């Protein structure tokens, strides 16, 4: 089954109030609730594009595929590209314990990369 994986991306972007963020950016309360509680049975292309634009990502980042129970899809199944391992955000968890000097070095590298991409 293909589902939405919006909360993980919002967490990685360090957006704390997921529901509030979605509603403030053009989603109705109903749509935001359904997308965040995995109750959506479908998503419109309009909403998919809105999410990708807001979160600066692609549909492959938002959609997650989990094979149905009892099935064994072949290893060559292209949908495997839509499987995402669960992980905690390195931003919120990994950086907190870094020595201050290393944190400053990483910040400098990130700032230089952002400038390079502009």
C-alpha positions in Angstrom: 0.0 0.0 0.0 1.2 3.5 -0.8 0.7 6.1 2.0 1.8 9.6 2.9 4.8 10.2 5.0 4.4 13.9 5.7 5.1 13.9 9.5 8.7 12.6 9.0 9.5 15.3 6.5 8.0 18.0 8.7 10.1 16.7 11.6 13.2 16.7 9.5 12.5 20.3 8.5 12.0 21.0 12.3 8.4 22.1 11.8 6.9 21.5 15.2 3.2 22.1 14.8 2.4 20.0 11.7 -1.4 20.6 11.7 -1.0 24.4 12.1 1.7 24.5 9.4 -0.5 22.7 6.9 -3.5 24.9 7.6 -1.5 28.1 7.5 -0.2 27.0 4.1 -3.5 26.4 2.3 -4.8 23.0 3.4 -8.2 22.8 5.0 -8.5 21.5 8.5 -10.2 18.3 7.2 -7.4 17.6 4.7 -4.6 18.4 7.1 -6.1 16.0 9.7 -6.5 13.2 7.2 -3.0 13.6 5.8 -1.4 13.6 9.2 -3.4 10.7 10.6 -2.9 8.4 7.6 -6.7 8.4 6.9 -6.2 9.7 3.3 -7.2 7.1 0.8 -6.0 9.4 -2.1 -4.3 12.7 -2.7 -5.0 15.1 -5.4 -2.2 16.2 -7.7 -2.8 19.8 -6.5 -2.2 18.8 -2.9 0.8 16.7 -3.8 2.3 19.7 -5.6 1.5 22.0 -2.7 3.3 19.7 -0.3 6.3 19.3 -2.6 6.6 23.0 -3.0 6.2 23.8 0.7 8.6 21.1 1.9 11.0 21.5 -1.0 10.9 17.8 -1.9 9.6 15.4 -4.6 6.6 13.0 -4.5 9.1 10.2 -3.9 9.9 11.8 -0.5 6.3 12.1 0.5 4.9 8.7 -0.7 5.9 5.5 1.1 5.3 2.0 -0.1 4.8 -1.0 2.2 4.0 -4.3 0.5 0.7 -5.8 1.5 0.9 -8.5 4.3 1.6 -11.9 3.0 3.1 -10.7 -0.3 6.7 -11.0 -1.4 7.4 -8.6 -4.1 10.5 -9.3 -6.2 13.7 -7.4 -5.3 13.5 -5.7 -8.7 10.1 -4.1 -8.0 10.5 -0.4 -8.7 8.2 0.5 -5.8 11.1 -0.4 -3.4 12.4 3.0 -4.1 9.4 4.4 -2.1 10.4 2.5 1.1 11.9 4.8 3.7 13.7 3.6 6.8 12.4 5.2 10.0 15.0 7.4 11.6 15.3 10.3 13.9 16.3 13.7 12.6 20.1 14.2 13.0 19.4 17.9 13.3 17.5 17.7 16.5 19.2 14.7 18.1 22.7 14.4 16.7 23.8 18.1 16.9 22.8 18.6 20.5 25.7 16.5 21.8 28.4 17.8 19.5 31.2 19.9 21.0 30.6 23.6 20.3 33.6 24.0 17.9 32.4 21.1 15.8 28.9 22.5 15.7 30.3 25.9 14.5 32.3 24.1 11.8 29.3 22.2 10.5 27.2 25.4 10.5 29.9 27.1 8.4 30.0 24.2 5.9 26.2 24.3 5.6 26.1 28.1 5.1 28.8 27.8 2.4 26.7 25.1 0.7 23.6 27.2 0.8 25.4 30.1 -0.8 26.9 27.8 -3.5 23.4 26.6 -4.5 22.0 30.2 -4.8 
